[in-house]
Amino acid sequence: MFKFITNVRHFKNTLCLLALICLSPTVLAETAAEPTLRIEVPFIELHSGPSAGYPVVSVIEKNELVTLLIKRTTWIKVKNKRGIEGWFHEDALLGLSKDGQAITQNQISQQDVINRDFEAGVMYGDLEGANFYNIYGGYAFTPVFSVELSAGKALGSISDSDVFEIMLVSQPLPDLIVIPYIGVGAGLISTKPHSVIADSEARESTLMSGAVGIKYHIARNFLVRAEYKLSLALTDRDENEEIQTWKIGFSVFF
């Protein structure tokens, strides 16, 4: 009993610490400056959408500053000093500069990662010795905070489990090449022992989880992701269970 109480207190303290860390990047999100680019060609036409077929909504003249918003395939969305937003083709990158330096495709791609709205992916790993398959989808409220829904299947030699979770994820440093993140969440795990086991009663438990991981932008709208998660399964038995999960996979964002 003493060990159980100690484990619960330790897990609660861990979750509280993760929650405080998640809240701390709010200031970073509010104060992060969007990149400002200077036009160095006679003019650039801004279209209302990411295609030459959309009408021209504004013209940006030489030496005017614009704010980079997002990139979709080969089109870039910016905002001029009058607050007008529009799109131009990435071939015009040679006519832009930032702090006197030429803008590179990597800089544009990284900003696209930061400003993504949705992310979905698949992952594979280990859940307490069982093969774990996981799919997830997420929505980013800001470059720092997002929420994710996930579903997973663990296939083990003794039992199989289904895992469903919702998690709040924080990326305190979203502008790094390798993006670290942390998360806190809750969910449900349903475990069914194999029929050859004497005690074959299926059971369901509530999960409380904390996770840490990293993301890396490999190309276009693809990310590689690795994660470690520690969960506490609240069972109806004498003591709760700690569950460790390691997984790696890839995702797409848009």
Secondary structure, DSSP 8 states (H G I E B T S, - for coil): -HHHHHHHHHHHHHHHHHHHHHHTTHHHHHH----EEEE-SSEEEEESSSSTTS-EEEEEETT-EEEEEEEETTEEEEE-TTS-EEEEEGGGGGGEEETTEE--HHHHHHHHHHT--EEEEEEEEEETTEEEEEEEEEEESSSSEEEEEEEEEEE-SSEEEEEEEEEEEE-S-TTSSEEEEEEEEEEEEEEEE-TTSS----EEEEEEEEEEEEEEEEETTEEEEEEEEEEEEE-SSSS-EEEEEEEEEEEEE-
